[in-house]
Amino acid sequence: MTVRLNRMGYEHAQLLIKSGYRVIDGRGDWSEDQPSPAEENEFIREHDFREYSRWPLGHEFPYGDFRDVHRCAVLAAQSRAGQYSHHDVELAVAHLLGMLEGQRLSIAAHRKSPSGAPPLGLPAFWSGVVGKSLPEIHSRIRGGNSRRPARPTAQYDRAQAISGPPYPRAGGAAPTSSLWPHLCS
């Protein structure tokens, strides 16, 4: 049985994340954060079923606790959607995780240490690109020249010679992104 994406739930999750109603927690925390059946029934009594239907991304894919989007719930949904090949839900979950990760990096970038060094857990590269436009990021990656593609590093050349192209696509073609070598170095 294919589970279809609940568009209303997906749009509601995006709005909550953009508005700051999110919890950036660990992968296994959803078993503790998940609303109980009694809490779900109480929510339906206080609101209506239409409001309740805004909280799952599809049947059996909840993403929050009726207040916030929980990263752990989105990760659990990603795992189940991939396991059962629910592609619509899987794509929506990937987008929500990207939004959550972007906010996590943004928060981390604002918490700089007193020495001015990037915060723990945030590589120096990311501290320079958070909050920048895409052309500015491309310029930073390519060393100021945004027209010429970046030259892969020697380390990348050696790794590719040993193991082949990273993340091969179906059909064996290598990814076309010029970001890959710089994100790995």
C-alpha positions as CSV (number, residue, x, y, z in Angstrom):
1,M,0.0,0.0,0.0
2,T,1.5,3.4,-1.0
3,V,1.1,6.1,1.5
4,R,0.5,9.5,0.0
5,L,2.0,12.7,1.3
6,N,-0.4,14.8,3.5
7,R,0.2,18.2,1.7
8,M,-1.5,20.1,4.5
9,G,0.7,18.5,7.1
10,Y,3.9,19.1,5.1
11,E,3.0,22.8,4.6
12,H,2.2,23.2,8.3
13,A,5.6,21.6,9.2
14,Q,7.4,24.0,6.9
15,L,5.6,27.0,8.5
16,L,6.4,25.8,12.0
17,I,10.1,25.4,11.2
18,K,10.3,28.8,9.6
19,S,8.5,30.3,12.6
20,G,11.0,28.7,15.0
21,Y,8.7,26.1,16.4
22,R,11.2,23.2,16.3
23,V,13.2,21.0,18.6
24,I,16.6,19.9,17.4
25,D,17.0,16.7,19.3
26,G,18.7,13.3,18.9
27,R,17.7,10.4,16.7
28,G,16.2,8.2,19.5
29,D,14.3,10.8,21.4
30,W,11.0,10.4,19.6
31,S,9.9,7.4,21.8
32,E,10.0,9.8,24.8
33,D,8.7,13.0,23.0
34,Q,5.9,11.4,21.1
35,P,2.4,12.3,22.3
36,S,0.5,9.5,24.0
37,P,-2.8,8.3,22.7
38,A,-4.5,10.2,25.6
39,E,-2.7,13.4,24.6
40,E,-3.8,12.8,21.0
41,N,-7.4,12.3,22.1
42,E,-7.3,15.5,24.2
43,F,-5.9,17.5,21.3
44,I,-8.8,16.3,19.1
45,R,-11.3,17.2,21.8
46,E,-9.9,20.7,22.3
47,H,-9.5,21.3,18.6
48,D,-11.0,19.4,15.7
49,F,-10.0,16.5,13.5
50,R,-9.0,18.9,10.7
51,E,-6.5,20.6,13.0
52,Y,-5.3,17.1,14.1
53,S,-4.8,16.1,10.5
54,R,-2.2,18.8,10.1
55,W,0.3,16.9,12.2
56,P,1.2,13.8,10.2
57,L,3.0,13.8,6.9
58,G,1.0,10.7,5.9
59,H,-0.6,7.8,7.7
60,E,1.8,6.8,10.5
61,F,4.3,9.6,9.9
62,P,3.9,12.2,12.7
63,Y,6.4,14.9,12.9
64,G,5.7,16.7,16.1
65,D,4.0,16.9,19.5
66,F,1.2,19.4,18.6
67,R,3.5,22.4,19.5
68,D,6.8,21.9,17.7
69,V,8.4,19.9,14.9
70,H,10.8,17.4,16.4
71,R,13.9,16.5,14.5
72,C,13.8,13.0,16.0
73,A,10.2,12.5,14.7
74,V,11.3,13.6,11.2
75,L,14.3,11.2,11.4
76,A,12.0,8.4,12.4
77,A,9.7,9.2,9.5
78,Q,12.7,9.3,7.1
79,S,13.7,5.8,8.2
80,R,10.2,4.3,7.8
81,A,9.5,6.1,4.5
82,G,12.7,4.8,3.1
83,Q,12.1,1.3,4.4
84,Y,8.7,1.0,2.8
85,S,9.5,3.0,-0.3
86,H,7.0,5.9,0.3
87,H,8.8,8.2,-2.1
88,D,6.5,11.3,-1.6
89,V,6.9,11.2,2.1
90,E,10.6,10.5,1.8
91,L,11.2,13.6,-0.4
92,A,9.2,15.8,2.0
93,V,11.1,14.5,5.0
94,A,14.4,15.2,3.3
95,H,13.3,18.8,2.7
96,L,12.2,19.2,6.3
97,L,15.5,17.8,7.6
98,G,17.3,20.2,5.3
99,M,15.3,23.1,6.8
100,L,16.0,21.9,10.4
101,E,19.7,21.4,9.6
102,G,19.9,24.9,8.2
103,Q,18.4,26.4,11.3
104,R,20.7,24.3,13.5
105,L,23.7,25.6,11.6
106,S,22.4,29.2,11.8
107,I,21.9,28.9,15.5
108,A,25.4,27.4,16.0
109,A,26.9,30.3,13.9
110,H,25.4,32.9,16.2
111,R,26.9,31.2,19.2
112,K,30.5,32.0,18.5
113,S,33.1,31.5,21.2
114,P,34.7,34.5,22.9
115,S,37.9,33.9,20.9
116,G,35.9,34.4,17.6
117,A,36.6,30.8,16.5
118,P,33.7,28.8,15.0
119,P,31.6,27.1,17.6
120,L,32.2,23.5,18.4
121,G,30.6,21.1,15.9
122,L,30.6,23.7,13.1
123,P,33.4,23.4,10.6
124,A,35.2,26.6,9.7
125,F,33.9,26.3,6.1
126,W,30.2,26.5,7.3
127,S,30.8,29.4,9.6
128,G,31.7,31.4,6.6
129,V,28.7,30.5,4.5
130,V,25.8,30.6,7.0
131,G,23.5,33.5,6.0
132,K,25.2,34.1,2.7
133,S,23.5,34.1,-0.7
134,L,24.2,31.2,-3.2
135,P,26.5,33.3,-5.4
136,E,28.5,34.4,-2.4
137,I,28.9,30.7,-1.3
138,H,30.0,29.7,-4.8
139,S,32.5,32.5,-4.8
140,R,33.9,31.4,-1.5
141,I,34.1,27.8,-2.6
142,R,35.8,28.7,-5.8
143,G,38.3,31.1,-4.3
144,G,36.7,34.3,-5.5
145,N,36.2,33.2,-9.1
146,S,32.5,32.3,-9.5
147,R,32.7,31.5,-13.3
148,R,35.4,28.9,-13.4
149,P,34.6,25.4,-11.9
150,A,36.6,24.5,-8.8
151,R,39.6,22.2,-9.2
152,P,39.3,19.0,-7.1
153,T,42.0,18.6,-4.5
154,A,44.8,16.1,-4.7
155,Q,43.3,14.3,-1.8
156,Y,40.1,13.9,-3.7
157,D,41.9,12.8,-6.9
158,R,43.7,10.0,-4.8
159,A,40.4,8.9,-3.2
160,Q,38.6,8.8,-6.5
161,A,41.4,6.8,-8.1
162,I,41.2,4.2,-5.3
163,S,37.4,3.9,-4.8
164,G,35.8,5.4,-7.9
165,P,33.5,8.4,-7.9
166,P,31.6,9.2,-4.7
167,Y,27.9,8.5,-4.5
168,P,27.4,7.0,-8.0
169,R,24.1,7.7,-9.6
170,A,22.0,5.0,-11.2
171,G,23.9,4.1,-14.4
172,G,27.2,4.8,-12.8
173,A,27.6,8.5,-13.6
174,A,29.4,10.7,-11.1
175,P,27.6,13.6,-9.5
176,T,27.9,16.9,-11.3
177,S,28.2,19.2,-8.3
178,S,31.4,21.0,-7.9
179,L,30.8,21.3,-4.2
180,W,31.7,17.7,-3.4
181,P,35.5,18.0,-3.2
182,H,35.4,21.1,-1.0
183,L,32.9,19.6,1.5
184,C,35.2,16.6,2.0
185,S,38.5,18.4,2.4
